[in-house]
Amino acid sequence: MLNLDQAIAPLPSKKVVMSLTPHLSKKSSHSQKGFEELSGRVAWITGASRGIGQAIALELAGLGVSIALGSRNETLLCAVARQAAAFGVSVFSKSCNVTDEDSIEDFVRQAESSLGPIDILVNSAGIYRTEPVSRHSLSVWREIIETNLTGPLLTTKAVVDGMIEREWGRLVNISSVSGKVGEKWASAYCSSKFGLIGFTQSLALEVAKYGITVNAVCPGWVDTEMASSQLTDEAWCSLNNIPQAESIDIHRLSIPQERFIEPQEVASLVAYLCSTSARSITGQSINICGGLILH
Ligand SMILES: NC(=O)c1ccc[n+]([C@@H]2O[C@H](COP(=O)([O-])OP(=O)(O)OC[C@H]3O[C@@H](n4cnc5c(N)ncnc54)[C@H](OP(=O)(O)O)[C@@H]3O)[C@@H](O)[C@H]2O)c1
């Protein structure tokens, strides 16, 4: 993802510290125009316990969408559920592992009996691991592919027939710029994210005539736990031959806008893709990366 040959030599004196707490606004950043149809819809967000998934859940709640929150950590989910409920919408939250079909079926059955049929699915659950190909662990490869690629297949299977019947649906898959450009030491992650774009395109064509749109969102570096752990990981810095203490600054400066993206910015794009205004956008993979990649 990053061209380290272009790492900028003189570092700014001001140290940039990535916060681990996403900056979440209390209100949706969207005015209601074009978003009216979302109010009363039901959205399921995977990986909603923190980071980008949390921001998406709160953005949609701010637009009047009923929210089903899933991830493995029930304690964190409860905290997000309380934040979402503060918008006055109905909220369901329950532990759900996207690699486990039974867990997904159970989640969808209970979520739909509590909130009604799921109209919007945002696949945000994801994991990242650093592994050089020559010594890649097969179990890590499988874990990444199962979470980042098979997970969205299983969650989609659980809701797409209902969307077809009701002739309305929004599916948004959180891929990555690493789904468009190879990233060193992350072959499994890149393969999963490239695969997710292929999955998005195929599904978009399958369901296009039923009023359902399917899109991928491809973020660059977003200020979340995933990015900060990667940027400060000793093994990753060592493989990239960069001093651990300077990694955050070096990578921030490798972004043309020289800043990390806020989870809220990604959430805003996802909300737009769910809106009526975006009904003709389908099968696309849209970058939100501060110019890090250009295609
Ligand atoms: N941050 C970035 O710079 C960046 C850039 C490009 C793309 N992305 C993508 O954006 C998505 C969100 O990333 P993030 O930065 O918000 O990461 P994060 O802060 O690490 O959050 C990941 C989320 O995924 C959930 N999750 C992981 N494995 C799961 C499983 N098996 N079943 C259900 N939930 C699972 C985690 O919850 P539990 O641990 O509670 O299960 C957590 O809620 C990911 O798909 C990631 O690949 C991130």
The ligand as an ORCA input file, in Angstrom:
! r2SCAN-3c Opt
* xyz 0 1
  N      -8.583      1.256      9.649
  C      -8.113      1.286      8.415
  O      -7.119      1.978      8.117
  C      -8.807      0.494      7.336
  C      -8.410      0.741      6.013
  C      -9.038      0.043      4.987
  C     -10.033     -0.858      5.264
  N     -10.388     -1.090      6.561
  C     -11.440     -2.084      6.776
  O     -12.502     -1.494      7.500
  C     -13.165     -2.478      8.296
  C     -13.243     -1.980      9.719
  O     -11.917     -1.792     10.195
  P     -11.563     -0.942     11.491
  O     -10.415     -0.102     11.159
  O     -12.788     -0.366     12.054
  O     -11.005     -2.136     12.398
  P     -11.124     -2.425     13.947
  O     -11.152     -1.179     14.717
  O     -10.088     -3.452     14.240
  O     -12.582     -3.109     14.045
  C     -12.809     -4.355     13.439
  C     -14.206     -4.802     13.781
  O     -14.413     -6.107     13.201
  C     -14.967     -6.975     14.191
  N     -14.620     -8.357     13.892
  C     -13.403     -8.888     13.663
  N     -13.514    -10.202     13.445
  C     -14.841    -10.518     13.524
  C     -15.597    -11.706     13.388
  N     -15.021    -12.893     13.123
  N     -16.936    -11.639     13.511
  C     -17.553    -10.463     13.787
  N     -16.891     -9.299     13.949
  C     -15.546     -9.338     13.811
  C     -14.374     -6.448     15.518
  O     -15.193     -6.753     16.609
  P     -14.967     -7.935     17.659
  O     -13.518     -8.000     17.961
  O     -15.844     -7.502     18.797
  O     -15.492     -9.159     16.993
  C     -14.442     -4.939     15.274
  O     -15.731     -4.469     15.589
  C     -12.348     -3.761      8.139
  O     -12.977     -4.595      7.202
  C     -11.021     -3.263      7.622
  O     -10.349     -4.240      6.872
  C      -9.807     -0.436      7.600
*
